[in-house]
Amino acid sequence: MNQKGSTIIILVIIIAVLASALGYTLLNKKKDLRTIPPTQSGPTLTNEIAHSLAIAAWGSCADNDCATISVVTRRIGAEPFTLLQIVATYEGLRDDSIQALRYTAPVQYENEAWIIGEVTRTHTCWKGRGHQDFSTELCT
C-alpha cells in the first residue's frame, strides 16, 4: 500500500473514532429532570393540566375502553430540586384479565410546554386473574 492509501485509512479511522465519541456523548447526555427553583419555574402543574397531558399521551377512556381515569401529580424530593410526576390510573378496563392500567412519568416545563419523560406502565388484574397490586407481572 502506498503512502496516500495509508494516510486515507488513518484519516478514516480518526473520523470514525471522533464520530463514535461524539455520538456516545450525545446519546448519554440525559436531561436532568429536577425542576429549577420555584421562582424560576414555568407555570404550575395543575390537576387540570396533568389530566390534559395524560389524555394527550395515553388516551381517554374511549381510547382505552375503561370506566374512569384518575390523574394525580406528585412532588418527589426536597425543595428546591423536586421532581414533578404524573400518575394516571385507568380503571374498570373492559378486559378479561387487566382491571386497571397505571402510567407514571416525570414531567417538566421547557420551552413554554410541558414535556413528559420516560413512562412506567403497570397494571392490576381482576380477582382470580392474578395480582391485585400495580405491577408489570402478567395477569392470567
Secondary structure, DSSP 4 states (H G I P E B T S, - for coil): --HHHHHHHHHHHHHHHHHHHHHHHHHT-----PPPPGGG--S---HHHHHHHHHHHH--HHHHT-SEEEEEEEEESSTTSPEEEEEEEEES-S-SSEEEEEEEEEEEEETTEEEE---EEEEEEPTTSS-SS-BSSPP-
